[in-house]
């Protein structure tokens, strides 16, 4: 049965390998895929987001079960 085993890659795959992975329609965990993203450091505290947004209002939508199938504000 598909989905019983989740493959774990310890580094991001090449473009060709990734195309083959998604072609299998099976789950996969890619470790380290976003380790280089500046957001990982910048978003650690609320201060960065507050500094970027300033006093601008934001809208937050929530779902009763986290499935995004019936949002409410």
N, C-alpha and C positions, 0 to 999 in steps of 0.2 A: 504494500500500500504506500502510495506517495505521501511524503511528509513524516514518516516515522523516523527517518534519519536526517539530521541537519548537518550538511557539510560545513566545516570551518576552514576558512582560508586565513593564514597568518600574515598575509600581505595582500594588497590590492592586486587583482589579476591584470593581465594585459587586456587590451580592447578585444582581441580575438577570443581569449579565454572567457572574458565576461559575456560576450555574445553567445558562446556555447553554453555557459551556465544558465543564462536566462531562457535559452531555448529549451532547457529541460523542464521548465516550470516547476522547479523544486526549491525549497527554502535553502538559503545559504547565509552564513555569517561571515562578513569580511572584516577581520580585525585590522585596525590601524588605517582604515580607509580615509578618515578625516583628521588624523593626528596633526596634519600640517595646517589645518584651518585656524586662522587668527581668532575666530569666534570662540574657540575653546578657552582661550585665556581672557579675552575681552568680556565675555558674558558671565564670568564667574561671580560677579557682584552686581547688585542693582545700580551701582553708581554709574557704570558705563551706559546702560540703557537710559537711565534718568538724564544723563548728560546729553545724549543724542536726541531724546524726545523733548526735553525741556518741559514746557507747560502744555504741549499739545495733547488734546484728549485722544484716547485710544478706545477702540471697541473690542470687547472680549466676548466671544461666543462660547457657550459651554453645551455639553450634551449630557443627558441624564445617565448614560451608560458608557460614554467615551467612544461610541461608534460613529459619531458625526452624522447620524441619521435623523436628527430632530433637534437642531440647535436652538438655543434661546439666549437672549442677552440679559 
